[in-house]
Amino acid sequence: MVDRIKIGDIWYVREDTITQDKIKLEPFYSDSWLVENDEVSFEANRIYKSDGTLYDEPLAILYTNKKTKNEDCWDNKVWLEDILKEDKKALKELDTLSKDNQEFFKAFLLFLREKEWL
């Protein structure tokens, strides 16, 4: 039998409320820096565990192409460092960006390095 209640002329089925006791949450939080121009945006996020310590690989950069609405998440720290070292293989993976946007991205990476995020 369904547990129901009538309010006015309408019958309602009782629903259990979800409590934190029933679901184990492992929340995390993040800090972010964002840069954008008319064509692209780059959002860097550092991810923290619920105890306030950084994850082992805490940096992720969300790339958005504003014209196509395509997004990608870049979280390989070695690859990001290789871009700053002008590594040809690493730079080849940025071929979808215009030269100006590649330079824009590199400037953002330098900013993140200055902030000790990279």
N, CA, C and O atoms as CSV, one atom per row, in Angstrom:
chain,resi,resn,atom,element,x,y,z
A,1,MET,N,N,0.840,-1.169,0.000
A,1,MET,CA,C,0.000,0.000,0.000
A,1,MET,C,C,0.890,1.240,0.000
A,1,MET,O,O,1.894,1.287,0.711
A,2,VAL,N,N,0.532,2.216,-0.776
A,2,VAL,CA,C,1.280,3.451,-0.914
A,2,VAL,C,C,0.851,4.414,0.191
A,2,VAL,O,O,-0.338,4.585,0.458
A,3,ASP,N,N,1.837,5.036,0.826
A,3,ASP,CA,C,1.555,6.026,1.859
A,3,ASP,C,C,1.133,7.318,1.169
A,3,ASP,O,O,1.942,7.968,0.507
A,4,ARG,N,N,-0.147,7.692,1.327
A,4,ARG,CA,C,-0.677,8.864,0.633
A,4,ARG,C,C,-1.335,9.816,1.629
A,4,ARG,O,O,-1.689,9.447,2.749
A,5,ILE,N,N,-1.479,11.052,1.169
A,5,ILE,CA,C,-2.153,12.068,1.955
A,5,ILE,C,C,-3.044,12.882,1.021
A,5,ILE,O,O,-2.693,13.144,-0.130
A,6,LYS,N,N,-4.191,13.270,1.539
A,6,LYS,CA,C,-5.110,14.073,0.738
A,6,LYS,C,C,-5.086,15.499,1.267
A,6,LYS,O,O,-5.311,15.754,2.450
A,7,ILE,N,N,-4.803,16.427,0.340
A,7,ILE,CA,C,-4.841,17.847,0.664
A,7,ILE,C,C,-5.855,18.480,-0.271
A,7,ILE,O,O,-5.695,18.456,-1.491
A,8,GLY,N,N,-6.909,19.051,0.319
A,8,GLY,CA,C,-8.016,19.528,-0.508
A,8,GLY,C,C,-8.629,18.332,-1.194
A,8,GLY,O,O,-8.988,17.355,-0.536
A,9,ASP,N,N,-8.755,18.391,-2.493
A,9,ASP,CA,C,-9.298,17.279,-3.263
A,9,ASP,C,C,-8.216,16.493,-3.997
A,9,ASP,O,O,-8.523,15.667,-4.857
A,10,ILE,N,N,-6.953,16.746,-3.664
A,10,ILE,CA,C,-5.846,16.110,-4.393
A,10,ILE,C,C,-5.113,15.153,-3.471
A,10,ILE,O,O,-4.775,15.491,-2.337
A,11,TRP,N,N,-4.869,13.930,-3.990
A,11,TRP,CA,C,-4.092,12.927,-3.268
A,11,TRP,C,C,-2.625,13.033,-3.681
A,11,TRP,O,O,-2.312,13.166,-4.864
A,12,TYR,N,N,-1.741,12.973,-2.703
A,12,TYR,CA,C,-0.304,13.024,-2.939
A,12,TYR,C,C,0.335,11.762,-2.375
A,12,TYR,O,O,-0.111,11.219,-1.365
A,13,VAL,N,N,1.404,11.301,-3.056
A,13,VAL,CA,C,2.167,10.150,-2.580
A,13,VAL,C,C,3.328,10.684,-1.750
A,13,VAL,O,O,4.059,11.577,-2.178
A,14,ARG,N,N,3.479,10.124,-0.563
A,14,ARG,CA,C,4.562,10.553,0.311
A,14,ARG,C,C,5.898,10.081,-0.253
A,14,ARG,O,O,6.044,8.926,-0.653
A,15,GLU,N,N,6.865,10.987,-0.278
A,15,GLU,CA,C,8.208,10.654,-0.744
A,15,GLU,C,C,9.178,10.812,0.404
A,15,GLU,O,O,9.069,11.739,1.206
A,16,ASP,N,N,10.117,9.910,0.474
A,16,ASP,CA,C,11.162,10.038,1.481
A,16,ASP,C,C,12.100,11.156,1.077
A,16,ASP,O,O,12.421,11.313,-0.101
A,17,THR,N,N,12.530,11.917,2.034
A,17,THR,CA,C,13.516,12.951,1.743
A,17,THR,C,C,14.898,12.330,1.785
A,17,THR,O,O,15.166,11.417,2.565
A,18,ILE,N,N,15.755,12.837,0.945
A,18,ILE,CA,C,17.128,12.342,0.899
A,18,ILE,C,C,17.916,13.100,1.953
A,18,ILE,O,O,17.889,14.330,2.006
A,19,THR,N,N,18.604,12.365,2.773
A,19,THR,CA,C,19.439,12.999,3.792
A,19,THR,C,C,20.888,12.642,3.526
A,19,THR,O,O,21.196,11.687,2.812
A,20,GLN,N,N,21.753,13.420,4.108
A,20,GLN,CA,C,23.179,13.176,3.924
A,20,GLN,C,C,23.587,11.840,4.549
A,20,GLN,O,O,24.613,11.268,4.182
A,21,ASP,N,N,22.779,11.345,5.494
A,21,ASP,CA,C,23.078,10.046,6.109
A,21,ASP,C,C,22.958,8.912,5.097
A,21,ASP,O,O,23.677,7.916,5.188
A,22,LYS,N,N,22.047,9.063,4.129
A,22,LYS,CA,C,21.818,8.003,3.154
A,22,LYS,C,C,22.819,8.016,2.008
A,22,LYS,O,O,23.088,6.978,1.404
A,23,ILE,N,N,23.365,9.174,1.709
A,23,ILE,CA,C,24.289,9.308,0.583
A,23,ILE,C,C,25.630,9.790,1.112
A,23,ILE,O,O,25.706,10.789,1.828
A,24,LYS,N,N,26.683,9.072,0.755
A,24,LYS,CA,C,28.024,9.475,1.178
A,24,LYS,C,C,28.581,10.486,0.186
A,24,LYS,O,O,28.822,10.163,-0.977
A,25,LEU,N,N,28.779,11.699,0.653
A,25,LEU,CA,C,29.338,12.757,-0.191
A,25,LEU,C,C,30.824,12.914,0.088
A,25,LEU,O,O,31.276,12.818,1.229
A,26,GLU,N,N,31.560,13.152,-0.963
A,26,GLU,CA,C,32.968,13.490,-0.836
A,26,GLU,C,C,33.199,14.775,-1.621
A,26,GLU,O,O,33.784,14.755,-2.704
A,27,PRO,N,N,32.736,15.889,-1.068
A,27,PRO,CA,C,32.813,17.144,-1.813
A,27,PRO,C,C,34.250,17.653,-1.960
A,27,PRO,O,O,35.130,17.328,-1.163
A,28,PHE,N,N,34.452,18.438,-2.977
A,28,PHE,CA,C,35.716,19.118,-3.184
A,28,PHE,C,C,35.379,20.539,-3.595
A,28,PHE,O,O,34.231,20.841,-3.919
A,29,TYR,N,N,36.365,21.398,-3.583
A,29,TYR,CA,C,36.130,22.752,-4.045
A,29,TYR,C,C,37.307,23.193,-4.891
A,29,TYR,O,O,38.340,22.523,-4.932
A,30,SER,N,N,37.151,24.315,-5.563
A,30,SER,CA,C,38.209,24.755,-6.465
A,30,SER,C,C,38.351,26.265,-6.455
A,30,SER,O,O,37.425,27.000,-6.113
A,31,ASP,N,N,39.542,26.706,-6.841
A,31,ASP,CA,C,39.836,28.107,-7.139
A,31,ASP,C,C,39.984,28.185,-8.639
A,31,ASP,O,O,40.292,27.183,-9.283
A,32,SER,N,N,39.770,29.361,-9.209
A,32,SER,CA,C,39.939,29.450,-10.662
A,32,SER,C,C,40.445,30.820,-11.095
A,32,SER,O,O,40.248,31.828,-10.416
A,33,TRP,N,N,41.098,30.818,-12.238
A,33,TRP,CA,C,41.501,32.022,-12.979
A,33,TRP,C,C,40.922,31.865,-14.375
A,33,TRP,O,O,40.923,30.767,-14.931
A,34,LEU,N,N,40.432,32.951,-14.938
A,34,LEU,CA,C,39.806,32.906,-16.252
A,34,LEU,C,C,40.321,34.049,-17.110
A,34,LEU,O,O,40.404,35.192,-16.661
A,35,VAL,N,N,40.668,33.723,-18.360
A,35,VAL,CA,C,40.994,34.746,-19.359
A,35,VAL,C,C,40.186,34.438,-20.607
A,35,VAL,O,O,39.879,33.282,-20.896
A,36,GLU,N,N,39.849,35.476,-21.333
A,36,GLU,CA,C,39.081,35.273,-22.563
A,36,GLU,C,C,39.292,36.433,-23.513
A,36,GLU,O,O,39.683,37.534,-23.127
A,37,ASN,N,N,39.019,36.142,-24.761
A,37,ASN,CA,C,38.950,37.176,-25.786
A,37,ASN,C,C,37.678,36.901,-26.591
A,37,ASN,O,O,36.814,36.154,-26.130
A,38,ASP,N,N,37.549,37.481,-27.766
A,38,ASP,CA,C,36.328,37.294,-28.553
A,38,ASP,C,C,36.165,35.877,-29.098
A,38,ASP,O,O,35.055,35.469,-29.438
A,39,GLU,N,N,37.263,35.122,-29.184
A,39,GLU,CA,C,37.225,33.803,-29.820
A,39,GLU,C,C,37.299,32.627,-28.849
A,39,GLU,O,O,36.667,31.595,-29.074
A,40,VAL,N,N,38.070,32.780,-27.767
A,40,VAL,CA,C,38.321,31.650,-26.862
A,40,VAL,C,C,38.263,32.099,-25.406
A,40,VAL,O,O,38.373,33.283,-25.088
A,41,SER,N,N,38.086,31.113,-24.542
A,41,SER,CA,C,38.288,31.362,-23.113
A,41,SER,C,C,39.070,30.190,-22.538
A,41,SER,O,O,38.952,29.053,-22.996
A,42,PHE,N,N,39.861,30.492,-21.536
A,42,PHE,CA,C,40.634,29.494,-20.815
A,42,PHE,C,C,40.366,29.706,-19.329
A,42,PHE,O,O,40.588,30.792,-18.793
A,43,GLU,N,N,39.892,28.661,-18.682
A,43,GLU,CA,C,39.628,28.742,-17.251
A,43,GLU,C,C,40.460,27.685,-16.543
A,43,GLU,O,O,40.279,26.487,-16.762
A,44,ALA,N,N,41.372,28.139,-15.692
A,44,ALA,CA,C,42.216,27.227,-14.918
A,44,ALA,C,C,41.570,27.010,-13.554
A,44,ALA,O,O,41.164,27.962,-12.886
A,45,ASN,N,N,41.480,25.759,-13.156
A,45,ASN,CA,C,40.904,25.397,-11.862
A,45,ASN,C,C,41.893,24.562,-11.074
A,45,ASN,O,O,42.506,23.634,-11.601
A,46,ARG,N,N,42.039,24.906,-9.801
A,46,ARG,CA,C,42.807,24.072,-8.869
A,46,ARG,C,C,41.799,23.405,-7.963
A,46,ARG,O,O,40.917,24.057,-7.405
A,47,ILE,N,N,41.937,22.102,-7.820
A,47,ILE,CA,C,40.935,21.314,-7.112
A,47,ILE,C,C,41.500,20.855,-5.761
A,47,ILE,O,O,42.607,20.323,-5.669
A,48,TYR,N,N,40.698,21.083,-4.728
A,48,TYR,CA,C,41.068,20.733,-3.363
A,48,TYR,C,C,40.173,19.627,-2.824
A,48,TYR,O,O,38.992,19.547,-3.160
A,49,LYS,N,N,40.748,18.780,-1.989
A,49,LYS,CA,C,39.966,17.773,-1.269
A,49,LYS,C,C,39.170,18.482,-0.170
A,49,LYS,O,O,39.428,19.644,0.142
A,50,SER,N,N,38.214,17.779,0.406
A,50,SER,CA,C,37.381,18.395,1.437
A,50,SER,C,C,38.177,18.796,2.674
A,50,SER,O,O,37.720,19.629,3.456
A,51,ASP,N,N,39.374,18.209,2.863
A,51,ASP,CA,C,40.198,18.597,4.011
A,51,ASP,C,C,41.079,19.812,3.713
A,51,ASP,O,O,41.851,20.245,4.568
A,52,GLY,N,N,40.963,20.366,2.491
A,52,GLY,CA,C,41.703,21.566,2.132
A,52,GLY,C,C,43.027,21.329,1.444
A,52,GLY,O,O,43.690,22.289,1.051
A,53,THR,N,N,43.437,20.069,1.284
A,53,THR,CA,C,44.690,19.782,0.598
A,53,THR,C,C,44.431,19.630,-0.904
A,53,THR,O,O,43.356,19.208,-1.330
A,54,LEU,N,N,45.449,19.986,-1.690
A,54,LEU,CA,C,45.331,19.870,-3.140
A,54,LEU,C,C,45.375,18.409,-3.574
A,54,LEU,O,O,46.060,17.592,-2.960
A,55,TYR,N,N,44.644,18.089,-4.629
A,55,TYR,CA,C,44.774,16.765,-5.248
A,55,TYR,C,C,46.167,16.644,-5.849
A,55,TYR,O,O,46.851,17.649,-6.047
A,56,ASP,N,N,46.589,15.420,-6.138
A,56,ASP,CA,C,47.923,15.190,-6.696
A,56,ASP,C,C,48.121,15.936,-8.006
A,56,ASP,O,O,49.177,16.528,-8.229
A,57,GLU,N,N,47.128,15.915,-8.865
A,57,GLU,CA,C,47.155,16.657,-10.135
A,57,GLU,C,C,46.024,17.686,-10.080
A,57,GLU,O,O,44.974,17.488,-10.691
A,58,PRO,N,N,46.235,18.773,-9.356
A,58,PRO,CA,C,45.121,19.671,-9.056
A,58,PRO,C,C,44.705,20.619,-10.175
A,58,PRO,O,O,43.622,21.201,-10.106
A,59,LEU,N,N,45.540,20.792,-11.209
A,59,LEU,CA,C,45.246,21.808,-12.217
A,59,LEU,C,C,44.523,21.224,-13.427
A,59,LEU,O,O,44.945,20.223,-14.007
A,60,ALA,N,N,43.434,21.873,-13.786
A,60,ALA,CA,C,42.714,21.535,-15.019
A,60,ALA,C,C,42.361,22.845,-15.704
A,60,ALA,O,O,41.928,23.795,-15.052
A,61,ILE,N,N,42.544,22.894,-17.012
A,61,ILE,CA,C,42.213,24.094,-17.780
A,61,ILE,C,C,41.093,23.746,-18.748
A,61,ILE,O,O,41.219,22.847,-19.581
A,62,LEU,N,N,40.012,24.469,-18.619
A,62,LEU,CA,C,38.876,24.299,-19.525
A,62,LEU,C,C,39.032,25.287,-20.670
A,62,LEU,O,O,39.036,26.501,-20.469
A,63,TYR,N,N,39.160,24.744,-21.872
A,63,TYR,CA,C,39.263,25.562,-23.086
A,63,TYR,C,C,37.891,25.588,-23.746
A,63,TYR,O,O,37.256,24.547,-23.914
A,64,THR,N,N,37.434,26.781,-24.119
A,64,THR,CA,C,36.177,26.925,-24.839
A,64,THR,C,C,36.403,27.752,-26.092
A,64,THR,O,O,36.941,28.858,-26.033
A,65,ASN,N,N,35.982,27.199,-27.237
A,65,ASN,CA,C,35.954,27.942,-28.486
A,65,ASN,C,C,34.597,28.633,-28.526
A,65,ASN,O,O,33.566,27.973,-28.652
A,66,LYS,N,N,34.594,29.941,-28.421
A,66,LYS,CA,C,33.328,30.677,-28.309
A,66,LYS,C,C,32.502,30.639,-29.589
A,66,LYS,O,O,31.279,30.772,-29.542
A,67,LYS,N,N,33.159,30.460,-30.728
A,67,LYS,CA,C,32.418,30.442,-31.990
A,67,LYS,C,C,31.712,29.112,-32.223
A,67,LYS,O,O,30.560,29.085,-32.658
A,68,THR,N,N,32.404,28.004,-31.933
A,68,THR,CA,C,31.817,26.679,-32.172
A,68,THR,C,C,31.171,26.088,-30.924
A,68,THR,O,O,30.431,25.107,-31.006
A,69,LYS,N,N,31.452,26.687,-29.767
A,69,LYS,CA,C,30.970,26.197,-28.457
A,69,LYS,C,C,31.627,24.877,-28.056
A,69,LYS,O,O,31.200,24.242,-27.092
A,70,ASN,N,N,32.659,24.461,-28.786
A,70,ASN,CA,C,33.393,23.251,-28.417
A,70,ASN,C,C,34.222,23.525,-27.168
A,70,ASN,O,O,34.755,24.619,-26.985
A,71,GLU,N,N,34.319,22.504,-26.312
A,71,GLU,CA,C,35.100,22.616,-25.091
A,71,GLU,C,C,36.057,21.434,-24.983
A,71,GLU,O,O,35.820,20.358,-25.532
A,72,ASP,N,N,37.134,21.671,-24.263
A,72,ASP,CA,C,38.087,20.611,-23.976
A,72,ASP,C,C,38.684,20.896,-22.606
A,72,ASP,O,O,38.784,22.051,-22.194
A,73,CYS,N,N,39.076,19.852,-21.910
A,73,CYS,CA,C,39.706,20.011,-20.599
A,73,CYS,C,C,41.131,19.511,-20.689
A,73,CYS,O,O,41.375,18.367,-21.072
A,74,TRP,N,N,42.064,20.364,-20.338
A,74,TRP,CA,C,43.479,20.027,-20.396
A,74,TRP,C,C,44.021,19.942,-18.982
A,74,TRP,O,O,44.034,20.935,-18.255
A,75,ASP,N,N,44.471,18.747,-18.588
A,75,ASP,CA,C,44.955,18.565,-17.223
A,75,ASP,C,C,46.306,17.852,-17.143
A,75,ASP,O,O,46.699,17.381,-16.076
A,76,ASN,N,N,47.012,17.773,-18.266
A,76,ASN,CA,C,48.319,17.130,-18.293
A,76,ASN,C,C,49.386,18.197,-18.032
A,76,ASN,O,O,49.740,18.970,-18.922
A,77,LYS,N,N,49.887,18.225,-16.807
A,77,LYS,CA,C,50.848,19.258,-16.404
A,77,LYS,C,C,52.129,19.200,-17.229
A,77,LYS,O,O,52.704,20.239,-17.553
A,78,VAL,N,N,52.580,17.998,-17.571
A,78,VAL,CA,C,53.798,17.846,-18.382
A,78,VAL,C,C,53.592,18.500,-19.740
A,78,VAL,O,O,54.464,19.224,-20.221
A,79,TRP,N,N,52.440,18.247,-20.360
A,79,TRP,CA,C,52.140,18.839,-21.668
A,79,TRP,C,C,52.079,20.358,-21.566
A,79,TRP,O,O,52.595,21.058,-22.437
A,80,LEU,N,N,51.457,20.871,-20.518
A,80,LEU,CA,C,51.359,22.326,-20.345
A,80,LEU,C,C,52.747,22.947,-20.189
A,80,LEU,O,O,53.027,24.004,-20.755
A,81,GLU,N,N,53.604,22.293,-19.427
A,81,GLU,CA,C,54.993,22.772,-19.275
A,81,GLU,C,C,55.740,22.691,-20.602
A,81,GLU,O,O,56.521,23.583,-20.933
A,82,ASP,N,N,55.502,21.622,-21.362
A,82,ASP,CA,C,56.156,21.467,-22.663
A,82,ASP,C,C,55.756,22.577,-23.632
A,82,ASP,O,O,56.559,22.987,-24.469
A,83,ILE,N,N,54.537,23.057,-23.526
A,83,ILE,CA,C,54.117,24.176,-24.377
A,83,ILE,C,C,54.983,25.394,-24.092
A,83,ILE,O,O,55.423,26.083,-25.012
A,84,LEU,N,N,55.222,25.652,-22.819
A,84,LEU,CA,C,56.066,26.798,-22.452
A,84,LEU,C,C,57.511,26.601,-22.879
A,84,LEU,O,O,58.233,27.577,-23.083
A,85,LYS,N,N,57.949,25.339,-23.017
A,85,LYS,CA,C,59.311,25.039,-23.479
A,85,LYS,C,C,59.401,25.050,-25.002
A,85,LYS,O,O,60.453,24.768,-25.575
A,86,GLU,N,N,58.265,25.384,-25.658
A,86,GLU,CA,C,58.192,25.424,-27.127
A,86,GLU,C,C,58.446,24.053,-27.751
A,86,GLU,O,O,58.971,23.965,-28.860
A,87,ASP,N,N,58.078,22.995,-27.050
A,87,ASP,CA,C,58.215,21.644,-27.569
A,87,ASP,C,C,57.306,21.480,-28.796
A,87,ASP,O,O,56.100,21.715,-28.716
A,88,LYS,N,N,57.886,21.081,-29.912
A,88,LYS,CA,C,57.137,20.997,-31.173
A,88,LYS,C,C,55.953,20.029,-31.096
A,88,LYS,O,O,54.873,20.313,-31.614
A,89,LYS,N,N,56.167,18.893,-30.448
A,89,LYS,CA,C,55.083,17.907,-30.332
A,89,LYS,C,C,53.925,18.470,-29.501
A,89,LYS,O,O,52.759,18.293,-29.852
A,90,ALA,N,N,54.250,19.134,-28.418
A,90,ALA,CA,C,53.207,19.730,-27.567
A,90,ALA,C,C,52.476,20.847,-28.309
A,90,ALA,O,O,51.252,20.951,-28.237
A,91,LEU,N,N,53.228,21.673,-29.015
A,91,LEU,CA,C,52.627,22.793,-29.747
A,91,LEU,C,C,51.739,22.308,-30.893
A,91,LEU,O,O,50.752,22.962,-31.231
A,92,LYS,N,N,52.085,21.168,-31.491
A,92,LYS,CA,C,51.285,20.629,-32.597
A,92,LYS,C,C,49.851,20.365,-32.151
A,92,LYS,O,O,48.916,20.482,-32.944
A,93,GLU,N,N,49.681,20.007,-30.878
A,93,GLU,CA,C,48.334,19.740,-30.369
A,93,GLU,C,C,47.500,21.001,-30.207
A,93,GLU,O,O,46.301,20.929,-29.936
A,94,LEU,N,N,48.133,22.151,-30.373
A,94,LEU,CA,C,47.407,23.427,-30.328
A,94,LEU,C,C,47.074,23.952,-31.719
A,94,LEU,O,O,46.632,25.091,-31.863
A,95,ASP,N,N,47.283,23.129,-32.742
A,95,ASP,CA,C,47.065,23.561,-34.128
A,95,ASP,C,C,45.651,24.060,-34.402
A,95,ASP,O,O,45.443,24.830,-35.339
A,96,THR,N,N,44.685,23.640,-33.608
A,96,THR,CA,C,43.314,24.099,-33.833
A,96,THR,C,C,43.131,25.557,-33.408
A,96,THR,O,O,42.144,26.196,-33.772
A,97,LEU,N,N,44.087,26.079,-32.634
A,97,LEU,CA,C,44.040,27.490,-32.231
A,97,LEU,C,C,44.795,28.344,-33.241
A,97,LEU,O,O,45.792,27.906,-33.816
A,98,SER,N,N,44.321,29.541,-33.448
A,98,SER,CA,C,45.068,30.472,-34.304
A,98,SER,C,C,46.386,30.804,-33.602
A,98,SER,O,O,46.531,30.575,-32.401
A,99,LYS,N,N,47.330,31.335,-34.346
A,99,LYS,CA,C,48.627,31.704,-33.758
A,99,LYS,C,C,48.432,32.718,-32.628
A,99,LYS,O,O,49.084,32.629,-31.588
A,100,ASP,N,N,47.532,33.679,-32.839
A,100,ASP,CA,C,47.269,34.678,-31.794
A,100,ASP,C,C,46.718,34.022,-30.529
A,100,ASP,O,O,47.110,34.378,-29.418
A,101,ASN,N,N,45.817,33.073,-30.699
A,101,ASN,CA,C,45.241,32.406,-29.531
A,101,ASN,C,C,46.235,31.451,-28.868
A,101,ASN,O,O,46.164,31.212,-27.663
A,102,GLN,N,N,47.163,30.906,-29.661
A,102,GLN,CA,C,48.230,30.111,-29.059
A,102,GLN,C,C,49.095,30.989,-28.160
A,102,GLN,O,O,49.460,30.588,-27.055
A,103,GLU,N,N,49.417,32.176,-28.635
A,103,GLU,CA,C,50.217,33.113,-27.833
A,103,GLU,C,C,49.437,33.573,-26.603
A,103,GLU,O,O,50.008,33.742,-25.526
A,104,PHE,N,N,48.149,33.769,-26.767
A,104,PHE,CA,C,47.263,34.143,-25.667
A,104,PHE,C,C,47.284,33.044,-24.598
A,104,PHE,O,O,47.365,33.331,-23.404
A,105,PHE,N,N,47.210,31.787,-25.039
A,105,PHE,CA,C,47.235,30.657,-24.124
A,105,PHE,C,C,48.583,30.558,-23.410
A,105,PHE,O,O,48.632,30.318,-22.203
A,106,LYS,N,N,49.673,30.741,-24.150
A,106,LYS,CA,C,50.999,30.694,-23.539
A,106,LYS,C,C,51.152,31.796,-22.482
A,106,LYS,O,O,51.733,31.567,-21.421
A,107,ALA,N,N,50.635,32.978,-22.774
A,107,ALA,CA,C,50.685,34.075,-21.799
A,107,ALA,C,C,49.916,33.694,-20.535
A,107,ALA,O,O,50.333,34.029,-19.426
A,108,PHE,N,N,48.803,33.000,-20.703
A,108,PHE,CA,C,48.026,32.549,-19.553
A,108,PHE,C,C,48.820,31.514,-18.756
A,108,PHE,O,O,48.821,31.548,-17.525
A,109,LEU,N,N,49.491,30.604,-19.445
A,109,LEU,CA,C,50.310,29.615,-18.752
A,109,LEU,C,C,51.439,30.287,-17.964
A,109,LEU,O,O,51.755,29.872,-16.849
A,110,LEU,N,N,52.035,31.314,-18.543
A,110,LEU,CA,C,53.081,32.058,-17.824
A,110,LEU,C,C,52.506,32.730,-16.578
A,110,LEU,O,O,53.141,32.752,-15.524
A,111,PHE,N,N,51.301,33.275,-16.710
A,111,PHE,CA,C,50.616,33.868,-15.565
A,111,PHE,C,C,50.405,32.814,-14.469
A,111,PHE,O,O,50.652,33.076,-13.292
A,112,LEU,N,N,49.946,31.624,-14.865
A,112,LEU,CA,C,49.706,30.553,-13.900
A,112,LEU,C,C,51.010,30.106,-13.233
A,112,LEU,O,O,51.028,29.791,-12.043
A,113,ARG,N,N,52.077,30.081,-13.990
A,113,ARG,CA,C,53.382,29.729,-13.421
A,113,ARG,C,C,53.793,30.785,-12.391
A,113,ARG,O,O,54.282,30.457,-11.310
A,114,GLU,N,N,53.589,32.043,-12.740
A,114,GLU,CA,C,53.905,33.145,-11.821
A,114,GLU,C,C,53.120,33.035,-10.511
A,114,GLU,O,O,53.631,33.373,-9.443
A,115,LYS,N,N,51.885,32.563,-10.602
A,115,LYS,CA,C,51.034,32.369,-9.422
A,115,LYS,C,C,51.321,31.044,-8.717
A,115,LYS,O,O,50.669,30.698,-7.732
A,116,GLU,N,N,52.312,30.302,-9.239
A,116,GLU,CA,C,52.716,28.995,-8.713
A,116,GLU,C,C,51.606,27.945,-8.811
A,116,GLU,O,O,51.474,27.072,-7.953
A,117,TRP,N,N,50.834,28.052,-9.850
A,117,TRP,CA,C,49.808,27.039,-10.148
A,117,TRP,C,C,50.365,25.989,-11.103
A,117,TRP,O,O,49.822,24.889,-11.205
A,118,LEU,N,N,51.417,26.317,-11.783
A,118,LEU,CA,C,51.991,25.424,-12.798
A,118,LEU,C,C,53.453,25.203,-12.494
A,118,LEU,O,O,54.134,24.481,-13.223
